[in-house]
Amino acid sequence: MQPPPKRTLPIPANTGQLRAVIEAYPPASTVLEHRAATIDFEPVVNCALPGPVGRVHEHIRLQPLGSGVTVHGRGVEDAGASMRAALMMAAAADRPELALMCPARPVVRVVEPDSERFRRPWPVLIFVHGGGWVTGSLRSYAALISSFAARGFLTLAPAYRLAPEHVYPAAELDVLSCVRFAQQHAASFGGDAARMVLAGDSAGAQICAGVIARLAAKSDESNEAGDIRAAAVLYAVADLRSLETPELHGIRRMRDWYLGEGRCGDRGVIEQASPVMHARTMPPTVVVAAGEDALRGQSLAYGAALRAASVEHELIDVPDVPHGFLQCGLWPETSRTLDRVKAFLLEAAS
């Protein structure tokens, strides 16, 4: 696996230029290529920063979880060990940042709202970044993370372990650790853990739904599931069983890396990891679909699953925007959609 060269991309001034930059970039097919694209696009997606935020607390360590976890009735082994070694060797010589993108243990960034605009205690939002489970970082999502804080949420963004080095359910366990951190420590940052919501985009939305399902499964032992008052599912990978069409081939390959070698063909594991199978466990949920997104059908199907499960929800179907549009503020629809997401979450969490 030869690391791809670093590319310096032009900073777009409008959505037309942004589309041109995206279309000109070579398609990625390997883990290293996906991670290189994430790093190369960091200045592009963060070119339109949101309003002011308060203090930012970086690299807070989370307690790793994992003992006693099962997947479809079987214990979880570190199925990504060989891939981790291969990626490290491939990236170390020329582009070490590609290997370092995957944290060895989870950490969290905490972003406070502007205390002059929003009165404490603030509602708490945990945001889980996307990236097809194999890439994505807090740097590449800096603008979107800050967008939630700029709207009055104490925002916690975990940097979770990535596949294929760390297979399912490692990412869910890292986000679950972040939920527990927020329950215990949100007040020390000015947050109100009684008004906690989860949000995630793309693969991050799948992880969010999985965390809520895990909390619901433990509801007899604790009240953790009730601590999540609402959720935002943003253009999610909602059904890991239904990735057969040509336009979803790349996502299916990422799914297989995420589930791990030897388990990607196990229908029981695929169903366990599919949010549509656990829609009834969700709190009030706002779903965002993007009109030009290959995953739009999955977003609509997830909305239908919530409706069938009698879960309070709102479906926001935004036309003429691509997958990931909320990550870059150049789209006029970004701010309007985030305002609608905020309104839903605040009302549900009140």
Long-range contacts (C-beta under 8 A, 24 or more apart in sequence): 1-30, 1-31, 1-32, 1-86, 1-87, 1-90, 1-91, 2-32, 2-90, 3-32, 3-36, 3-90, 3-91, 3-93, 3-94, 3-95, 3-98, 4-32, 4-33, 4-36, 4-95, 6-36, 6-39, 6-40, 6-95, 7-36, 7-40, 8-40, 9-40, 9-41, 9-43, 9-44, 11-43, 11-44, 11-47, 12-44, 12-47, 12-330, 13-330, 14-330, 15-330, 15-331, 18-44, 18-328, 18-330, 19-322, 22-322, 27-250, 28-250, 29-250, 29-253, 31-83, 31-87, 31-134, 31-135, 31-164, 31-257, 32-87, 32-90, 32-91, 32-95, 32-98, 34-131, 34-132, 34-134, 34-135, 34-254, 35-98, 35-101, 35-134, 35-135, 36-95, 36-98, 37-135, 38-101, 38-131, 38-135, 38-136, 38-137, 38-140, 39-97, 39-98, 39-101, 39-137, 39-140, 41-140, 42-137, 42-139, 42-140, 42-142, 44-328, 45-140, 45-141, 45-143, 45-324, 45-327, 45-328, 46-140, 46-142, 46-143, 46-328, 47-328, 47-329, 47-330, 48-143, 48-328, 48-329, 48-330, 49-143, 49-146, 49-329, 50-143, 50-146, 50-147, 50-150, 50-329, 51-114, 51-150, 52-114, 52-117, 52-150, 53-111, 53-112, 53-113, 53-114, 53-146, 53-149, 53-150, 54-111, 54-112, 54-113, 54-114, 54-115, 54-149, 55-111, 55-112, 56-109, 56-110, 56-111, 56-112, 57-109, 57-110, 57-111, 57-112, 57-189, 58-109, 59-107, 59-109, 60-107, 60-108, 60-109, 60-110, 60-181, 61-105, 61-106, 61-107, 62-105, 62-106, 62-107, 62-108, 62-158, 62-174, 62-177, 62-178, 62-181, 63-177, 63-180, 63-181, 64-105, 64-106, 64-173, 64-174, 64-177, 65-173, 65-174, 65-176, 65-177, 66-170, 66-173, 69-169, 69-173, 71-168, 71-169, 71-263, 71-269, 71-272, 72-266, 72-268, 72-269, 72-272, 73-268, 76-167, 76-169, 78-166, 78-167, 79-167, 79-260, 79-261, 79-262, 79-263, 80-163, 80-164, 80-165, 80-166, 80-167, 80-260, 81-165, 83-164, 83-165, 83-257, 84-164, 84-165, 84-166, 87-164, 87-165, 101-135, 101-137, 101-162, 102-161, 102-162, 102-165, 102-166, 103-159, 103-160, 103-161, 103-162, 104-161, 105-161, 106-158, 106-159, 106-160, 106-161, 106-174, 106-177, 106-178, 107-158, 107-159, 108-156, 108-157, 108-158, 108-159, 108-178, 108-181, 109-138, 109-145, 109-156, 109-157, 109-159, 110-154, 110-155, 110-156, 110-189, 111-145, 111-146, 111-148, 111-149, 111-154, 111-155, 111-156, 111-157, 112-149, 112-154, 112-189, 112-190, 113-149, 113-150, 113-151, 113-152, 113-153, 113-154, 114-150, 115-190, 117-152, 118-152, 120-190, 121-187, 121-190, 121-191, 121-192, 122-152, 122-153, 122-154, 122-190, 122-191, 122-192, 123-152, 123-153, 123-154, 123-191, 123-192, 123-195, 123-196, 123-197, 123-345, 123-346, 123-349, 124-153, 124-154, 124-156, 124-182, 124-186, 124-191, 124-192, 124-193, 124-195, 124-196, 124-197, 125-153, 125-154, 125-155, 125-156, 125-196, 125-197, 125-198, 125-199, 125-345, 126-155, 126-156, 126-157, 126-158, 126-175, 126-178, 126-179, 126-182, 126-196, 126-197, 126-198, 126-199, 127-155, 127-156, 127-157, 127-199, 127-200, 127-204, 128-157, 128-158, 128-160, 128-175, 128-198, 128-199, 128-200, 128-201, 128-204, 128-205, 128-207, 128-208, 129-157, 129-200, 129-201, 129-204, 130-200, 130-201, 130-202, 130-203, 130-204, 130-205, 130-324, 131-162, 131-202, 131-203, 131-204, 132-202, 132-203, 132-250, 132-251, 132-254, 132-258, 133-162, 133-163, 133-168, 133-171, 133-203, 133-207, 133-254, 133-255, 133-257, 133-258, 134-162, 134-163, 134-164, 134-254, 134-257, 134-258, 135-162, 136-162, 136-203, 136-204, 140-327, 141-327, 143-327, 143-328, 143-329, 144-201, 144-326, 144-327, 147-326, 147-329, 147-334, 147-338, 148-199, 148-338, 148-342, 151-338, 151-339, 151-342, 152-342, 152-346, 153-197, 153-342, 153-345, 154-186, 154-189, 154-190, 154-191, 156-181, 156-182, 156-186, 160-207, 163-254, 163-257, 163-258, 163-260, 164-257, 164-258, 164-260, 164-261, 167-257, 167-258, 167-259, 167-260, 167-263, 168-258, 168-259, 168-260, 168-263, 168-269, 168-273, 169-210, 169-214, 169-273, 171-207, 171-258, 172-207, 172-210, 172-211, 172-214, 175-207, 175-208, 175-211, 176-211, 176-214, 176-215, 179-211, 179-215, 179-224, 179-227, 179-228, 180-224, 183-224, 183-227, 193-227, 194-227, 194-229, 195-229, 195-349, 195-350, 196-227, 196-228, 196-229, 196-349, 197-228, 197-229, 197-230, 197-231, 197-232, 197-345, 197-348, 197-349, 198-228, 198-230, 198-231, 198-232, 199-231, 199-232, 199-233, 199-234, 199-341, 199-345, 200-232, 200-233, 200-234, 200-236, 201-234, 201-235, 201-236, 201-324, 201-326, 201-327, 202-234, 202-235, 202-236, 202-237, 202-295, 202-323, 202-324, 203-237, 203-254, 203-258, 204-234, 205-232, 205-233, 205-234, 205-235, 205-236, 205-237, 205-238, 205-275, 206-236, 206-237, 206-238, 206-240, 206-273, 206-274, 206-275, 208-233, 209-233, 209-236, 209-238, 209-275, 209-278, 209-282, 210-273, 210-275, 210-278, 212-278, 212-281, 212-282, 212-283, 213-275, 213-278, 213-281, 216-278, 216-281, 217-281, 225-281, 228-283, 229-283, 229-284, 229-348, 229-349, 230-283, 230-284, 230-285, 230-286, 230-344, 230-345, 230-348, 230-349, 231-282, 231-283, 231-284, 231-285, 231-286, 232-285, 232-286, 232-288, 232-341, 232-344, 232-345, 233-275, 233-285, 233-286, 233-287, 233-288, 233-299, 233-302, 234-287, 234-288, 234-326, 234-341, 235-288, 235-289, 235-290, 235-293, 235-295, 235-296, 235-299, 235-323, 235-324, 236-275, 236-287, 236-295, 236-298, 236-299, 236-302, 237-295, 237-298, 238-274, 238-275, 238-276, 238-295, 238-298, 238-299, 238-301, 238-302, 238-305, 239-274, 239-275, 239-276, 239-298, 239-301, 239-302, 240-270, 240-271, 240-273, 240-274, 241-267, 241-270, 241-271, 241-274, 242-298, 242-301, 245-294, 247-294, 248-294, 248-295, 251-294, 251-295, 275-302, 275-305, 276-301, 276-302, 276-305, 279-305, 279-306, 279-308, 279-309, 279-311, 280-309, 280-311, 282-306, 282-309, 282-311, 282-313, 283-311, 283-348, 284-311, 284-312, 284-313, 284-344, 284-348, 285-311, 285-312, 285-313, 285-314, 286-313, 286-314, 286-316, 286-340, 286-341, 286-344, 286-345, 287-313, 287-314, 287-315, 287-316, 288-316, 288-318, 288-326, 288-337, 288-341, 289-315, 289-316, 289-317, 289-318, 290-318, 290-321, 290-322, 290-323, 290-324, 290-325, 291-317, 291-318, 291-319, 291-320, 291-321, 292-320, 292-321, 292-322, 292-323, 293-321, 293-322, 293-323, 294-323, 295-323, 312-348, 314-340, 314-344, 316-340, 316-341
